[in-house]
Amino acid sequence: MAAAAALPRLASARTAFRPSPAHGWRVFEIATRVEVLKPAGATRVWLPLPSIEEAAWIRPMGNLWQGNAAAMRVTSEPDYGAAMLYAEWPAGQPAPTLEVVSRVATRDRAHDLAAPGTVEPLDPATRALYTRATELLPTDGIVRETALGVTWGAKRDLDKARLIYDWICDNTFRDPKVLGCGFGDISAMLETGNLSGKCADLNALFVGLARAVGLPARDVYGIRVADSRFGYKSLGKSGDISKAQHCRAEVWLERFGWVPVDPADVGKVALEEQPGLTLQDELVTQVRAKLFGGWEMNWLGYNFAHDVGLPGSRGPKIPYLMYPQGETSAGRLDSLDPERFRYRITSREVAAA
């Protein structure tokens, strides 16, 4: 990695929410340190690594790691290419520890959806991957019925995507009592009528409804790495980001390619930015307008993976890989409890020398 110097923090005064590639590239260094407090038998840990590389908005710049494990290596799951650092300690190894430092360059995204362009068609294999059902994202039954109702009368893929986005913004809400980012069981949400949750629930609902009407769509699992340059306290996190994981979504539109969306963050602003906000308040409406087609990239994407089998694990698949994972002979460690699992993730913005 290149030498680096810390950059000054951005001002916190709130300004108009306008993500734009013109803001330029930013480089972030993310450090994850894990300690297993109660090892039992063989101990294993999996840490997500940045594995999305898109020339327009994200560029992984490498990883360095150290620890006292008997084995440490980068591996990936086969379907989506989600990269992870795997470490294993033998039975009897005291105080297992592992640390990985990653660098990533990011740049804001903002599509002009009034100016369609010419885009190479999505290849059949990629289209099949991102329209297929997963364990928690079925595309039939109540999911398809809901999607058809939401998009009734729409012909263009852009119109269908917009209708789904608006329906989620208008009909779901963020529930702060949900653990972590939620699990994304969209059938249960629709069957019970409880359309609440967090980002991995609400953005998964967008993805599932889009796939159910034939639109390629995918969740993008990642973590917030800096405060919002626009001063929105609910849309950023810097320093200790151990609990700043955040899932976003993309939809493929024929005249635009992969288009970023984030209806979950609309609900987050309404709930957390200041007391008493509604969907009609300007602080919410300007974010809602920009999060269909744009992202502020004070966030990095790890991967697109669903139903992830952890290599070497004796446990079941996990819905997604966004948190550190670990297990001992006593079972899986609680990835949503960094104090008891004992992991800490930190982020700082740096400038390449």
Secondary structure, DSSP 4 states (H G I P E B T S, - for coil): ---EEEPPPPP---------GGG--EEEEEEEEEE-SS--SSEEEEEE-----BTTTEEEEEEEEEES-SEEEEEE-TTT--EEEEEEE-TT--S-EEEEEEEEEE--EE--TTS----PPPPHHHHHHTTS--SS---SHHHHHHHHHHTTT--SHHHHHHHHHHHHHHH-EE-TTSSTT----HHHHHHHT--EE-HHHHHHHHHHHHHHTT--EEEEEEEE-S--TT--GGG---EE-TT-EEEEEEEEETTTEEEEE-HHHHHHHHHHSSTT--TTSHHHHHHHHHTBTEE--SEEEEE---SBPPTT-SS--BS---S-EEEETTEE--TT-HHHHTEEEEEEEEEE-
